[in-house]
Amino acid sequence: MILITGGAGYIGSHMAGYLQHKSNDFLIIDNLSNSSMSNLYKLENFYKKKIKFIKVDLKNDSELDILFNSYKFDSVLHFAALKSTEDSKNNPKSFYENNVIGSQNLINKIKKYKINNFIFSSSASVYGQPKYLPIDEEHSLIPLNPYAEGKLQVENFLRNDEYFINKCSTKILRFFNPLGCYKNALIGENHTSKSTNIMPNILDVALKRKDHLKIFGDDFQTHDGTAVRDFIHILDLVECFYNAIEFKVKGIQIFNIGTGKGTSILDLVKIFEEVNSIKIPYKIVNRRFGDIESSYTTTEKIEKKLYWRSHFDIRKMCKDAYLYALSVK
């Protein structure tokens, strides 16, 4: 059985859908502090199969012992985390307790119960300001906010632990910017108006919740002056995590997950307008402190080791994101 932590969230619920499609046996835990059961209910209805779910908080050590005593897990996929970089600056203590202490508790249980297949959902944010492009897995690690610092701390727990180095197949996946939704817009990202990510803000304008999009800076050293990011379709992302489950070589492997292509914010807006036949008014405002100019990965290592590459382009991501937003409007 596969354990998915944070399985009610955006990535976790899409992972659940992928595993249902593959007929894998899995169980989800989530404390529902930053998510809801809505995506899981939709998956249950679509696949006509109950999803095993237990409300568990990783900060509660006794709850974890009950869980691991009750079920035999072959693999653990660890997605559970608070994820807003801006919120992490305002509430660093909360992020540390949830993302770092919670992860440490989980790691201790994996060792205690001798689980030998662990996949940690890290983040490309651990790289900070790129010193070269495309970013490979050997790039220096200089996180710029408490969220990214927490991800790196968990990585360091794993990289400095003999169990994960020698006795466990340990995969650290640093993914870039996921977009899109499940097939037929069944489930997707349920965002709030406070989100600082670009796509939720584009969608707010498309759905008339905001009258314009703010683009932070047009004076970067890029082809159109706006920041460049590596966007990846959520279904490509969870497929990659599935391949990581199947990769059973002992030791620690680190992989970047992206398309290997950079898309500027302004190009993203234009593509969204074109594929969805809608206008997105925008205004250029000042850069935010710490905003990264360009960030995209090389896919050489992950193609070679996990036999994975992305299938969906940025047009598909924009189309699917809008399709899902309309479905839950």
N, C-alpha and C positions, 0 to 999 in steps of 0.2 A: 504493500500500500504506500502511496505517495502522500506526504503531508505538505499542504500549502499554507503558509502563514500569510496573513493579510489577503486572504482569498476572496474577500468581498469587494476589494478595491478595483480600480481600473485594470491594472495589469493582471492581478490575481484572478479576477472573474473571467478574463479572456483566456487565461491559462486553464481555468476550470472547463470552459467551453471546449478548448482544444483537446483536453484529456477525455471529456465526455465523447467527443467525436471519435477519438481513438479507442474508446472503451476501456480506459485505464481505471483502476480502482484508486480512489483518492479521498482524502478528508481535508476539509477546510477549517482553519481556526482564524478568528478575527475578534478584536474587541469592539468593533463597530464605532470607534471614536471618530473616525474620519471617513466612514463609508456606510452603506446600508445593504439590506438583503435584496434590493430590487433586481439587480442583475442576476443573482443566483436563482430567484424565483422565475425569472424569464427563461433561464437555461433549463430549469426543471420542467417547465411547461412545454418547451420546444422539444426536448429529448425524451419526455415522458419518463423521467427517472429522477428519483429523489437524490439530492446532493447531501452527503454526510457533512454536517456543520456543527461545530461546538463553539460557543462564545468563550474565548480564552484570552486573557491579557498576559503577554510575555513577561510583564513585570512581576507577575504573581508566580513565584517559584513552586508553591504547593499545587497550583492548578496544572502546571506543566508536568509535575511528577504523576499526578492522577492520569493525565492524558497519555503519557509515555508508558505507564503501567497497563493502560487499558487497550492499547493498540500496538501492533508490530509494524513499524515503518521501515521500508527499504530505502526510501529517498526522502529528502527534505528540500523543498523549494521555499526560500525565505524572502518574501516580498514585504512583510509587515514593516511599515515605517511612516512617520509623518513626512511629507515631501515638499512642502512649500519653502523655498529658500528665503523668501522675505519673512515668513512667519518664524523661521529659525533664528533670524537676527533679532526679532522682538521677544522670542520666548526660548532662548537657548537652553535653559534648564529643562523645560518640558521635552525638547527634542533630544537632549542627552539621555534623559530617563527612559523615554520611549524607544528611541532608535539604538542607543548604545547599550544601556543596561539591559533592555529587553533582549537584544541580540546576544549579549553575553550569557544571559540565562539560558537561551535556546542552545547556544554552542555547548554549554556545560552539559545539557541533557543529551545532546547528540553523542558526546564522549561517554557519558555515563551509561547510555543504553546501546552503545557500540553500533551506531548507524554509520555506514561507510559510503554513503553517497549524498553529498551536500552541495547545493547550488545557492550562492548568495547573490541577490540582486543589488549590485552596487550602482555606481553612477559615473558618467563621464565628467561630472563636476569635480571629481577628485583631482583632475589635471590642472584646474585653474586656467590662467592665461597661457595659451599654447606658445611654446618656444619654437615650434616648427609644425608644419602641416604637410600631409595629413598626420594626425596623432596616432602613434602606435602604442603598444602595451608597455614599452620601455620608457615612455615619456616621463619626465619628472612629475611628482605629485605635490601640488601646492594649492590645497582647497582654499576657497575665498569666503566661505560662510559656514555657520555651525552645522547645517545639513550635510554639506560635503565633508566637513571635518569628521562628523559622526560616521559617515560611510567609510572613510579611511581608517578610523579607529577600529572598526569591525574587521576590515581587511587585515589590519595589523595583528589583531587577535589570532586570526587564522594563520597568517604567515609565520607567526612565532610560536605555534603550538605543534608539538611533535606528532600528536594524533592526526591532525589535518595534513601534515607534511608527509607522513609515512603510511598511515593506516586507513585513510579515507580518500575517496575520489572527490576532491574539493575544487569546485569551479567558481571563480569570481567573475561575474559578467557586468562589465561597465557599459551600460547602454546610453544612447544619446537621446533623441527627442521623439517619443512615440506619438503618433497621430492615428486617427481613423477609428473604425469600429468593427464589430463582429459581422459575419456574413448576413446579408439582408437586414442590416441595422438592428439586429436582435438586441444586442447590448452595446454600450459605448461608455464614454467618459461623462459622468454626471458632475459637472463643475458648478461652482458658485460664482457669483458676480465679483467676488474678491480675488479670483484667480489672477496671477500675474503672467501665466503662460500665454503665448501668442494666439494659439487656436481658439481657446475659450473666449478671448476678447474679440477675435474676428467674428465668431459665431454670435456674440452679443450684439454686434452691429448688424449682422445679417438678419437677425430675428427682431430688430428694432428695439432692443433693450437699451442700446446706446446709440447716440446719433453719429459717432465717429470713432475710429480706432486711433489710439496713440501709438506712434512709432518713435521709439526712443533713440534719436540720433540719426543723422544722415551724413555724418562727417567721418565715418570709419574708412579705413583704407581698403575698401572693397569696390567692386565694379559699379555699384550704384550708391555707395555711401552708407547703406544699412548693414546691420550685423548679419553674419552668415552662420547657419546651423545645419547639422546633419539630422534630417527628419526621417523617421522609420515607421512603417505601418505596424500597428499593434499586432496584426496576425503574423507578420514576419518575425516580430520580436518573440512571441510565445512559441513559434516553431523553433526558434533558436534555443530557447530554454528547454524544449522537448529534446532536441539533439544533445543538449548538455546532460540531461538525465541519462541518456543512452551511452554517453562517453564515460566508461568505468575505470579508466586508468588511474591508479593510485597517485596521490600527490596533488600539488596545487597548480592549477592552470588559470591564467587570467586572459580574458577575451574582451575586446571591444565589440559592441554590436551597433552597427549603423549601415548606411548604404554606401559609404565612401564618397558621397557627393554632397557638396555644400549648396544650400539654397538661401538666398538673401531674404530678409523679411519683406522687402518690397516685392520681390519676385513671387513670394508665397501669396501675398495679397492679390497680385495680378492673376496668378494661376487659379486661385480660389474664385475670383470674379469670372474668369473665362469658363471654367468647367461647370459652374453653378448658375451662370447667366444672371448674376446679381452684382450690384455696385457696392463697394465697401469704401465709403468716405473715410479719409484718414488725415491726421495732422501730425507733422513732425514736431516733436518736443525734445527737450534736452536729454542727453544721455543720463542713465542712472549710474551712480557710483559703482564701479566694479564690473560693469557690463563687458563681456568678452567680445572682441571684434569678430573673429572667425573660429569656428570649431567644427571639424569633421574628421572622421577616422579613416584609417586604412583597413580593409577587410581581408588582407592577405593571410593572417594567422588563423582567423576563424574559418575561412574557406578551406584551408589546408587541414586543420585539426578536427573541426566539427562538420565538415562537408556541408556548410551552410552559406547561402547568399540570399540577399533580399529579392523578392519577386515583384513587389508593388512600387510604383513610382509616386512622385509627389502629387500628380493629378488624381490618382486613385485615393490618396490620403485626404485630399481636400474634398473630393466628392463624397467619400464615406462619412467624414466628419459632419458635413452639412446634412446628409441624409439622416443620420442618427439624431441630430439636433432637431430636425423637423418632426421626427417620429415621436419625440417626447415634449414638443413645444406646448 
